[in-house]
Amino acid sequence: MACTMLLAFLAALELPAPRQSWRTGMMVLDMSDGRVVAEIGSDQYFRPASTMKLVTTLFALEVLGPSHVYRTQILADTAAHSVFIVGTGAPLVQTGEIARAAVETAAMLDPSVSWSVFYDTGCFVPETHLAGWADEDWNKAYCAPVEALSVGDNLVEIVVSTVGGQVRALKWPDLPGLEIETRVGAGGEALLS
């Protein structure tokens, strides 16, 4: 069913000619009869990138089904005064949604005690980057880590401030475990790691 829907969508596309500076290519086959549904530059070799997104989407539609909904849960252990944010891979969780959920959760908890917050990302394997990505790509926006709990498109914004004559690096959202070290050399370049 998902394959049929995707193939019908692709077959209806009026694919524009790619710009001369782009290296693009694809071939989509109807697996039931081997018919080519869409094709651009399929005789060339490319490093997998967005191509894999199409394959992953098709696989997810086949395995999970088109009605699958990712659930990010907030669970409270009132005896241990602990709150757990449990991620299952939802790709579009935004910081505003987390903030709203935090307010709703806080309204249900006893305000007279201190609470600990934990992030549960255990439904995914520990490897956060897939084989094939070069180490130097890992800090690029297009190579966000594979995480069970991704917020804000899985990107962190780094803001460098010189207010008050002191250089500071700030991050948004403020994620536990993510530390920023700032070192500045006079007359040289600043290093942010």
Backbone hydrogen bonds in HBPLUS format (Angstrom, degrees):
<---DONOR---> <-ACCEPTOR-->    atom                        ^
c    i                          cat <-CA-CA->   ^        H-A-AA   ^      H-
h    n   atom  resd res      DA  || num        DHA   H-A  angle D-A-AA Bond
n    s   type  num  typ     dist DA aas  dist angle  dist       angle   num
A0005-MET N   A0001-MET O   2.95 MM   4  6.24 158.6  2.00 151.9 157.5     1
A0006-LEU N   A0002-ALA O   2.92 MM   4  6.13 165.1  1.94 152.8 156.7     2
A0007-LEU N   A0003-CYS O   2.80 MM   4  5.94 163.4  1.83 153.1 158.3     3
A0008-ALA N   A0004-THR O   2.91 MM   4  6.04 156.8  1.97 145.9 152.2     4
A0009-PHE N   A0005-MET O   3.02 MM   4  6.22 154.4  2.08 145.0 152.0     5
A0010-LEU N   A0006-LEU O   2.89 MM   4  6.15 165.3  1.91 154.4 158.1     6
A0011-ALA N   A0007-LEU O   2.83 MM   4  5.93 157.0  1.89 148.4 155.0     7
A0012-ALA N   A0008-ALA O   3.17 MM   4  6.27 142.1  2.32 138.2 146.6     8
A0013-LEU N   A0010-LEU O   3.16 MM   3  5.23 150.7  2.25 100.8 109.6     9
A0022-TRP N   A0019-ARG O   3.09 MM   3  5.39 152.3  2.17 108.1 116.5    10
A0026-MET N   A0040-ILE O   2.60 MM  14  5.23 145.5  1.71 147.5 156.6    11
A0040-ILE N   A0026-MET O   2.87 MM  14  5.23 160.7  1.91 147.7 149.7    12
A0028-VAL N   A0038-ALA O   2.82 MM  10  5.18 161.9  1.85 155.0 156.2    13
A0037-VAL N   A0028-VAL O   2.69 MM   9  5.42 162.6  1.72 158.7 164.2    14
A0030-ASP N   A0035-ARG O   2.78 MM   5  5.24 160.5  1.82 154.0 160.6    15
A0033-ASP N   A0030-ASP O   3.24 MM   3  5.91 139.7  2.41 114.8 123.0    16
A0034-GLY N   A0030-ASP O   2.65 MM   4  5.20 139.6  1.81 165.4 176.8    17
A0044-GLN N   A0041-GLY O   3.30 MM   3  5.91 162.5  2.33 121.6 122.1    18
A0052-MET N   A0049-ALA O   3.03 MM   3  5.66 136.9  2.22 114.0 122.7    19
A0053-LYS N   A0050-SER O   2.92 MM   3  4.99 129.5  2.18  97.0 111.5    20
A0054-LEU N   A0050-SER O   3.36 MM   4  6.83 147.7  2.47 149.6 156.1    21
A0055-VAL N   A0051-THR O   3.27 MM   4  6.68 160.7  2.31 148.3 153.0    22
A0056-THR N   A0052-MET O   2.77 MM   4  5.90 161.3  1.81 148.8 154.7    23
A0057-THR N   A0053-LYS O   2.85 MM   4  5.95 157.1  1.90 144.0 150.4    24
A0058-LEU N   A0054-LEU O   2.98 MM   4  6.18 163.8  2.01 149.6 153.7    25
A0059-PHE N   A0055-VAL O   2.92 MM   4  6.12 162.7  1.95 150.4 155.4    26
A0060-ALA N   A0056-THR O   2.84 MM   4  6.03 160.0  1.88 149.8 155.6    27
A0061-LEU N   A0057-THR O   2.89 MM   4  6.13 157.2  1.94 150.3 156.5    28
A0062-GLU N   A0058-LEU O   2.99 MM   4  6.25 154.0  2.06 147.0 154.1    29
A0063-VAL N   A0059-PHE O   2.84 MM   4  6.05 166.0  1.86 157.3 160.8    30
A0064-LEU N   A0060-ALA O   2.75 MM   4  5.36 149.6  1.84 140.1 150.0    31
A0065-GLY N   A0061-LEU O   3.02 MM   4  4.62 128.5  2.29 106.0 120.0    32
A0068-HIS N   A0065-GLY O   3.27 MM   3  5.67 168.6  2.28 116.9 118.4    33
A0073-GLN N   A0086-VAL O   3.00 MM  13  5.04 148.4  2.10 144.8 146.9    34
A0086-VAL N   A0073-GLN O   2.76 MM  13  5.04 162.9  1.79 151.0 156.4    35
A0075-LEU N   A0084-PHE O   2.83 MM   9  5.08 161.7  1.86 151.0 155.3    36
A0084-PHE N   A0075-LEU O   2.69 MM   9  5.08 166.8  1.71 157.3 161.7    37
A0077-ASP N   A0082-SER O   2.76 MM   5  5.16 169.0  1.77 158.7 162.5    38
A0081-HIS N   A0077-ASP O   2.90 MM   4  5.84 110.6  2.39 141.5 160.4    39
A0082-SER N   A0077-ASP O   3.11 MM   5  5.16 165.3  2.13 138.8 142.4    40
A0116-SER N   A0081-HIS O   2.94 MM  35  6.42 157.2  2.00 150.1 156.0    41
A0083-VAL N   A0116-SER O   2.73 MM  33  6.09 157.6  1.78 163.7 171.7    42
A0118-PHE N   A0083-VAL O   2.80 MM  35  6.20 155.7  1.86 160.4 168.8    43
A0085-ILE N   A0118-PHE O   2.86 MM  33  6.27 163.9  1.88 164.9 169.6    44
A0120-ASP N   A0085-ILE O   2.79 MM  35  5.88 173.7  1.79 151.4 153.7    45
A0087-GLY N   A0120-ASP O   3.01 MM  33  6.24 165.8  2.04 165.7 168.2    46
A0089-GLY N   A0148-ALA O   2.68 MM  59  4.01 151.0  1.77 135.3 125.3    47
A0152-GLY N   A0093-VAL O   2.78 MM  59  6.17 146.9  1.89 145.1 156.3    48
A0097-GLU N   A0094-GLN O   3.03 MM   3  5.38 126.0  2.33 105.8 119.0    49
A0098-ILE N   A0094-GLN O   3.21 MM   4  6.64 154.4  2.28 150.5 157.8    50
A0099-ALA N   A0095-THR O   2.88 MM   4  6.13 159.5  1.92 151.0 156.8    51
A0100-ARG N   A0096-GLY O   2.93 MM   4  6.12 160.9  1.97 146.2 151.1    52
A0101-ALA N   A0097-GLU O   2.95 MM   4  6.11 161.6  1.98 145.5 150.9    53
A0102-ALA N   A0098-ILE O   2.84 MM   4  6.03 147.8  1.94 145.8 155.2    54
A0103-VAL N   A0099-ALA O   3.02 MM   4  6.34 155.2  2.09 149.3 154.8    55
A0104-GLU N   A0100-ARG O   2.97 MM   4  6.26 164.1  2.00 153.3 157.7    56
A0105-THR N   A0101-ALA O   2.84 MM   4  5.98 155.3  1.91 145.7 152.8    57
A0106-ALA N   A0102-ALA O   2.84 MM   4  5.97 163.4  1.87 148.2 153.2    58
A0107-ALA N   A0103-VAL O   3.05 MM   4  6.23 147.1  2.16 144.4 152.4    59
A0108-MET N   A0105-THR O   2.95 MM   3  5.36 147.3  2.06 109.5 119.4    60
A0109-LEU N   A0106-ALA O   3.22 MM   3  5.23 156.2  2.28 102.8 109.8    61
A0124-PHE N   A0121-THR O   3.39 MM   3  6.39 170.5  2.40 128.0 129.3    62
A0146-VAL N   A0128-THR O   2.71 MM  18  4.82 162.0  1.74 138.3 142.3    63
A0133-TRP N   A0130-LEU O   3.41 MM   3  6.33 168.4  2.43 139.7 140.9    64
A0137-ASP N   A0134-ALA O   2.85 MM   3  5.37 154.8  1.91 116.8 125.2    65
A0138-TRP N   A0135-ASP O   3.19 MM   3  5.51 153.0  2.26 109.1 116.5    66
A0140-LYS N   A0137-ASP O   2.95 MM   3  5.42 162.9  1.98 125.7 127.4    67
A0143-CYS N   A0140-LYS O   3.02 MM   3  5.43 160.3  2.06 113.4 119.7    68
A0154-ASN N   A0151-VAL O   3.08 MM   3  5.06 134.2  2.29  97.0 110.3    69
A0155-LEU N   A0152-GLY O   3.24 MM   3  5.91 154.7  2.31 116.8 121.6    70
A0157-GLU N   A0172-TRP O   2.80 MM  15  5.13 165.8  1.82 165.0 160.4    71
A0172-TRP N   A0157-GLU O   2.90 MM  15  5.13 143.2  2.03 144.1 153.6    72
A0159-VAL N   A0170-LEU O   2.83 MM  11  5.11 165.8  1.85 147.3 152.2    73
A0170-LEU N   A0159-VAL O   2.76 MM  11  5.11 166.0  1.78 153.5 158.4    74
A0161-SER N   A0168-ARG O   2.76 MM   7  5.16 165.0  1.79 156.0 161.2    75
A0168-ARG N   A0161-SER O   2.80 MM   7  5.16 157.1  1.85 150.6 157.0    76
A0165-GLY N   A0162-THR O   3.04 MM   3  5.39 142.3  2.19 139.9 135.1    77
A0178-LEU N   A0175-LEU O   3.25 MM   3  5.72 162.0  2.28 129.6 131.9    78
A0193-SER N   A0181-GLU O   3.24 MM  12  5.53 176.2  2.24 161.4 162.0    79
A0183-ARG N   A0191-LEU O   3.26 MM   8  5.49 168.3  2.27 162.2 163.7    80
A0191-LEU N   A0183-ARG O   3.01 MM   8  5.49 176.0  2.01 175.7 174.7    81
A0188-GLY N   A0185-GLY O   3.19 MM   3  5.26 161.2  2.23 116.6 120.3    82
